[in-house]
């Protein structure tokens, strides 16, 4: 049987380091077996998906050195590879499920579902659909659809017994059917949910091995039901451990940089990043730590994938990146520096700002050091201010971070608008409000204009700098974070 693996990222938000991690293992496995590795785009969430985010995934994965054999951008024999272009296929399959009694139409209103969930929670039960529409008479269902009543399609699940399935890394897994929700398969807008689309696509694209994150283990019984209902063999499933923050929680942007763009901009070599990611979930038979993607594929054995959640350790990544940088020839080193940031395209947006402030060409580096490299380390003394206390600064930085995370796009004017309205809502004069942000971003009180600097640095680097600044100010305790969270929600948006 030909080996075919895939990743299926959703084009929502910035390309995530976890996507490169999953891609790396799927690619290594396919390449180790002479198989094919496929990139599929899961853009069924219409409100959150965007073409720009999809393009950013292609670029970020390519930068990292991931190469796919089939995908929306390069085509292949199993397309289309974008789920939004496969709606007719899902519709046909949803009809087949209805015909077989494996799925049913549901007309329950959002209010009824919310009330049901509230009651189940009050009784200490796991919220799940109670099955009311499952017993509707066919004629009734037809009439309501004809009347144009909004509805979804849900998966019919057994009430009793246990679902058993094999996980290639973890052995046999058992989940009682009573814990499995009658999942929505087709939303009221006619788009499929992940659960229907993933099964249909993995089957039609002849995926032989699914290597995906462990957060999908609890969904696998739903997928098992669907494979059985269609009469399809289920591909082998391997649930890989998720990357974790040092405190054991799932890697999150609040605690660690998670965007691939951050690692590119901060000056990591892609081959060092991939080596590091490989080491997080796998070990070489001889335990050596430095190895290339090709060496990984040459020695790859799924059974060596770890099942314990690896902790993302930036210090270790720095060490590894240093090893890679020092192993480059001088020529290659110079080439990497130019390709990284010191090139015309990358400097062009800064040129007019710098030129207007330059008397001697030697002034230039002093203007852009914090934009091309890092800014100097900060201490709480840097934030001293005539009217703002350290607690005020922490509040401003924390809220600003929050507000910026809510911004869908990252442009100078949008950044300004978002922070101006935040300052107004907080009742802080804009000049005072910006003071701690200036220090957090540039490491000094005067720099190139703040909003141009933030636009240039990008979301990931700005988020990292705000987080570092908060650490320099003593950090935010869990209790303070809770209080800030509550107060923030009360501010007018
Ligand atoms: N869109 C899902 C994710 O990115 C895909 C999960 C899967 O690989 O099945 O987590």
Boltz pocket constraint, residues with backbone or C-beta under 6 A from the ligand:
constraints:
  - pocket:
      binder: B
      contacts: [[A, 6], [A, 7], [A, 8], [A, 9], [A, 10], [A, 42], [A, 198], [A, 211], [A, 212], [A, 213], [A, 216]]
      max_distance: 6.0
